[in-house]
Amino acid sequence: MTDTNQKGFLYKTSIVETSRAILGVRVLVGLPIAAVAAFIGSIFNGILVPSPVAGDVLAFTVRMAVIGIFASTGGLIAWFNLFESKRGAVLVWIVAAAGGLLGALAGYYIGDRYIDHPDVYILNQRLSQAVLFGAALGANAMATLLAIAAARWGRKRVT
């Protein structure tokens, strides 16, 4: 027995990322997880990556890249099903890693300008906190931009 007088509910047929609320939830979940992962990356730096001497740009860049990659890996927990495919997840991770690296570098240079006693290699220093937060923010910001761009282009899947 069917009732034809029932109200029909229209559901969105486009991807979820067109909703601002979903993007907000993803950022609110991804930001603290990415910050914790960036902290773990900073511990990894202290154990395995050699300490740079003054003017050693390569070691500095490697340390910032490790923090950015760890932050993007942690933030990927909130963004894992953006494109509903493995290649899409890899794309989100790569874009977020680039954002994490840029965020870590921005956090370092902004913090270096405004924070006294800049020492990024001691984890209780305010500068290292700025770097870790910058990496987490950069990773989530790039993933958000990717989600918005994908929604604008109407791409549901990356195959």
LUMZAFI-711840 format. One record per residue (C-alpha): x, y, z. Coordinates in Angstrom, 2 decimals. Example, Ala and Ser with C-alpha at 12.3 -4.5 7.8 and 13.67 -1.06 7.14 Angstrom:
<rs>
{east:12.30, north:-4.50, up:7.80};
{east:13.67, north:-1.06, up:7.14};
</rs>
This chain:
<rs>
{east:0.00, north:0.00, up:0.00};
{east:1.53, north:3.30, up:-1.07};
{east:0.49, north:6.78, up:-0.15};
{east:1.03, north:9.20, up:-3.00};
{east:0.19, north:12.23, up:-0.87};
{east:3.35, north:12.04, up:1.20};
{east:5.77, north:14.90, up:0.94};
{east:8.94, north:14.07, up:-0.91};
{east:12.28, north:15.20, up:0.42};
{east:14.91, north:16.28, up:-2.04};
{east:18.43, north:15.32, up:-1.15};
{east:21.49, north:16.95, up:-2.55};
{east:22.87, north:14.98, up:-5.41};
{east:26.12, north:16.90, up:-5.58};
{east:29.14, north:16.16, up:-3.45};
{east:29.05, north:16.83, up:0.26};
{east:31.75, north:19.48, up:0.13};
{east:29.27, north:22.05, up:-1.18};
{east:27.98, north:22.35, up:2.38};
{east:29.77, north:24.92, up:4.52};
{east:28.83, north:23.05, up:7.67};
{east:30.56, north:19.88, up:6.47};
{east:33.68, north:21.86, up:5.58};
{east:33.59, north:23.49, up:9.02};
{east:33.32, north:20.13, up:10.76};
{east:36.17, north:18.73, up:8.69};
{east:38.39, north:21.68, up:9.61};
{east:37.40, north:21.54, up:13.30};
{east:38.23, north:17.84, up:13.41};
{east:41.29, north:18.02, up:11.18};
{east:43.00, north:20.96, up:12.86};
{east:43.68, north:19.42, up:16.30};
{east:44.53, north:16.02, up:14.80};
{east:46.96, north:17.68, up:12.38};
{east:48.51, north:19.68, up:15.24};
{east:49.10, north:16.51, up:17.26};
{east:50.55, north:14.79, up:14.20};
{east:52.82, north:17.80, up:13.58};
{east:54.03, north:17.52, up:17.18};
{east:54.83, north:13.85, up:16.56};
{east:56.69, north:14.92, up:13.42};
{east:58.68, north:17.38, up:15.48};
{east:59.63, north:14.57, up:17.88};
{east:60.60, north:12.48, up:14.83};
{east:62.79, north:15.41, up:13.72};
{east:64.52, north:15.47, up:17.08};
{east:65.30, north:11.75, up:16.92};
{east:66.25, north:11.09, up:13.29};
{east:66.89, north:14.34, up:11.42};
{east:70.29, north:15.90, up:12.17};
{east:70.30, north:19.29, up:13.85};
{east:71.12, north:22.05, up:11.42};
{east:73.93, north:24.48, up:11.99};
{east:73.52, north:28.16, up:11.29};
{east:72.90, north:28.70, up:7.61};
{east:72.12, north:25.06, up:6.78};
{east:69.09, north:25.60, up:4.58};
{east:68.72, north:21.96, up:3.53};
{east:68.42, north:20.61, up:7.07};
{east:66.00, north:23.42, up:7.96};
{east:63.86, north:22.66, up:4.91};
{east:63.86, north:18.93, up:5.67};
{east:62.71, north:19.61, up:9.22};
{east:59.89, north:21.87, up:8.00};
{east:58.91, north:19.30, up:5.35};
{east:58.75, north:16.50, up:7.93};
{east:56.50, north:18.61, up:10.14};
{east:54.31, north:19.49, up:7.15};
{east:54.05, north:15.87, up:5.99};
{east:53.15, north:14.65, up:9.47};
{east:50.54, north:17.42, up:9.80};
{east:48.99, north:16.52, up:6.45};
{east:48.94, north:12.84, up:7.35};
{east:47.11, north:13.60, up:10.58};
{east:44.75, north:16.02, up:8.90};
{east:43.96, north:13.42, up:6.26};
{east:41.85, north:11.62, up:8.88};
{east:39.25, north:14.36, up:8.49};
{east:39.59, north:14.54, up:4.70};
{east:40.01, north:10.85, up:3.82};
{east:36.89, north:10.39, up:1.68};
{east:36.85, north:13.67, up:-0.19};
{east:36.98, north:12.01, up:-3.61};
{east:36.00, north:8.46, up:-2.60};
{east:38.99, north:6.87, up:-4.28};
{east:42.59, north:5.95, up:-3.47};
{east:44.00, north:8.34, up:-6.03};
{east:41.80, north:11.07, up:-4.64};
{east:43.13, north:10.40, up:-1.14};
{east:46.70, north:10.60, up:-2.44};
{east:45.88, north:13.88, up:-4.20};
{east:44.42, north:15.33, up:-0.99};
{east:47.48, north:14.14, up:0.95};
{east:49.93, north:15.70, up:-1.53};
{east:48.07, north:19.01, up:-1.61};
{east:47.77, north:19.03, up:2.18};
{east:51.50, north:18.19, up:2.52};
{east:52.36, north:21.19, up:0.36};
{east:50.07, north:23.30, up:2.52};
{east:51.64, north:21.89, up:5.68};
{east:55.13, north:22.78, up:4.44};
{east:54.06, north:26.29, up:3.47};
{east:52.21, north:26.70, up:6.78};
{east:55.24, north:25.53, up:8.76};
{east:57.50, north:27.95, up:6.90};
{east:55.00, north:30.79, up:7.36};
{east:54.67, north:29.94, up:11.05};
{east:58.45, north:29.98, up:11.43};
{east:59.02, north:33.29, up:9.67};
{east:56.06, north:35.04, up:11.30};
{east:57.03, north:33.65, up:14.71};
{east:60.67, north:34.56, up:14.18};
{east:59.64, north:38.15, up:13.63};
{east:57.42, north:38.51, up:16.72};
{east:58.75, north:35.99, up:19.27};
{east:61.85, north:36.56, up:21.36};
{east:64.47, north:33.81, up:21.57};
{east:63.63, north:31.90, up:18.39};
{east:64.53, north:28.25, up:18.82};
{east:62.33, north:25.94, up:16.80};
{east:64.04, north:22.77, up:17.98};
{east:62.96, north:22.98, up:21.62};
{east:59.35, north:21.82, up:21.76};
{east:58.24, north:24.00, up:24.66};
{east:59.26, north:27.22, up:22.94};
{east:56.57, north:29.49, up:21.51};
{east:58.22, north:29.51, up:18.10};
{east:57.94, north:25.75, up:17.73};
{east:54.29, north:26.03, up:18.75};
{east:53.77, north:28.61, up:16.01};
{east:55.42, north:26.29, up:13.47};
{east:53.29, north:23.31, up:14.51};
{east:50.07, north:25.33, up:14.41};
{east:51.07, north:26.87, up:11.07};
{east:51.65, north:23.41, up:9.60};
{east:48.28, north:22.14, up:10.86};
{east:46.50, north:25.24, up:9.60};
{east:48.25, north:25.14, up:6.23};
{east:47.44, north:21.46, up:5.67};
{east:43.76, north:21.96, up:6.45};
{east:43.55, north:25.20, up:4.48};
{east:44.90, north:23.55, up:1.32};
{east:42.56, north:20.57, up:1.74};
{east:39.66, north:23.02, up:2.15};
{east:40.66, north:24.89, up:-0.99};
{east:40.88, north:21.59, up:-2.86};
{east:37.40, north:20.61, up:-1.63};
{east:35.94, north:23.95, up:-2.68};
{east:37.63, north:23.78, up:-6.09};
{east:36.37, north:20.23, up:-6.61};
{east:32.84, north:21.30, up:-5.70};
{east:33.01, north:24.25, up:-8.11};
{east:34.25, north:22.07, up:-10.94};
{east:31.62, north:19.43, up:-10.22};
{east:34.15, north:16.61, up:-9.82};
{east:32.90, north:13.79, up:-7.67};
{east:35.74, north:11.36, up:-8.15};
{east:39.37, north:11.39, up:-9.07};
{east:40.11, north:8.20, up:-10.97};
</rs>
